[in-house]
Amino acid sequence: MTEVIIVRNEEEAGEIYGRCVADLIKAKPDAVLGLATGSSPLAAYQALAKIVKDESIDVSQVRGFALDEYLGLPLTHPESYHSTIHRTVVEPLGLDPAKVHVPGDVLGGAPLEDGDKIAAAGPAYDAAIEAAGGIDVQILGIGTDGHIGFNEPGSSLASGTRVKTLAEQTRIDNARFFDNDINQVPTHCITQGIGTALKARHLVLLAFGTGKAEAIEETVEGGVSAFCPASALQLHPHATIIVDEEAASRLRHKDYYRYAYAHKPAWQGI
């Protein structure tokens, strides 16, 4: 069963993630982190940055691979995930920028019409992750429709990194980053596939607020289905879902999740 941790707020969730990853880096200085953008991971990155600073952890060898990137935005655009990852992760943690990769980096803002270049980018990204030894901890957010990365409902559960069309709801949700103007939100992206994400050794999904409650219910207690891409976490041997009370509000087995986490041996971590 996927581990579910119910917390008071985003800060508590961030502290759990931060401690997990900090301990990983201490044990494995060249750890490979899977990185996500959006609002859900921000407290987690902030908590990790504080621990790294307070405990003087050497992160010079840490490597990172982002989940996804918009197509059609220059890498220098403030809402490109190249820029966002560097602003929210690389700089606060003090990572080596050369060791942190985003799927769209090799495209350099190439247009969607450049089919040959775009078609080769996905397999090349998966090969780079494999060459790095695979991802140790992949952080994930979840969309209101259950998407992870930019794997919209209907995505193959075995998919690799590839170009996808963004669902209208995802563009509506992300318009808040583009002056609330959906017309500024790109229509396409390049994203790690669900099959790519499932190869990570540990998956940590964060979700907060009532708007995510239905998606979390389907992810944790619904059937595994391509129409709720995050439900694929049920197939992973080490997946942790950290949610606040609002996001957990539709879960039928909340009491058990609380009981199981409260009685988990400290040495197991998450």
Buried (B, 14 or more C-beta within 10 A) or exposed (E): EBBBBBBEEBEBBBBBBBBBBBBBBEEEEEBBBBBBBBEBBBBBBBBBBBBBEEEEBEBEEBBBBBBBBBBBBEBEBEBBBBBBBBEBBBEBBBBEEEBBBBBBBBBEBBEEEEEEEBEEBBEEBBEBBEEBEBBBBBBBBBBBBBBBBBBBBEBBBEBBBBBBEBBEBBBBBBBEBBEEEEEBBBEBBBBBBBBBBBBBBBBBBBBBBEEBBBBBBBBBBBEBBBBBBBBBBBEBEBBBBBBBBBBBBBBEBBEEBBEBBEEEEEEEEB
